[in-house]
Amino acid sequence: MPAGPRRVRPGSVILLPAGTRHAYEERDRLELYGCGLRPGLLLRELAWIREDPLLCRLFGDGDGHDGPCRAESDVPPFGPRATVPGRREPVLDPRALADCVAHLDILRELATESATTHRADLVGRLLLFLSALTRAGTGPHSTAEPVLPPAVTEVIRLMKSDLGHGWSLGELADASFLTPGYLIRLFKASVGMPPIAYLTHLRAETAAMLLTQTDHPISRVGHLVGWPDQNHFARRFRAHFGMSATSFRESCAR
């Protein structure tokens, strides 16, 4: 993973954004269950998750908070090292692991059925799995959800409100009534990276969502996220996802 190698234990849960490069080593005794969610599910059938306090903690709340299934060294919603201090990777106890595996086994069987006739079954079973996973990851031993400083939350809101704008550090600092230097320190302490680096990762993640959920030409996607120069967009996107925008779109369509 971009954060470097890490050891997993029985019951380890790792949440990775779509397109994150990763590999497995020393796999002789590794038994792995992977559950991939297309962005469309979170925009349609599962959009209400943002209103559920437990499920929201799994996926994040949209204002820069990540969910408890992200380890401190894992890749958070908007790119590497945008982590909240004190986050830990949950390890399921045997009972929770058995519950999750049972749901995943049924999901694997349902995947062979027609998505047209079994879509409700798939979504329903997926919710049962996510519910079991979230309960296990937000139990009494979990750390409290950190709260971002209001200035950081406001700057993130501004970024998201108009990604196509050519935001500068000075503009963001003025909007938050802080000096540029203090805003940088506040961002680094809260989300692990400076505001402009956070904006870069936010643009890349939004571009990925637009590539998978719309038919916009790649040039249009670049304009929408604030990278109108196609060469610049191509370099930024490849640096974030390790592949071109065209390859990313094709891989998500399969």
Buried (B, 14 or more C-beta within 10 A) or exposed (E): BBBEEEEBEEBBBBBBBBBBEEEEEEEEEEEEBEBEEEBEBBEEBBEEBEEBEBBBBBBBBEEBBBBBBBBBBBBBBBBBBBBBEEBBBBBBEEEBBEBBBBBBEBBEEBEEEEEEEBEEBBBEBBBBBBBBBBEBBBEEEBEEBEEBBEBBBBBBEBBBEEBEEEBEBEBBBEBBEBEBEEBBEBBBEBBBBBBBBBBBBBBBBBBBBBBBBEEBEBEEBBBBBBBBEEEEBBEBBBEBBEBEBEBBBEEBEE
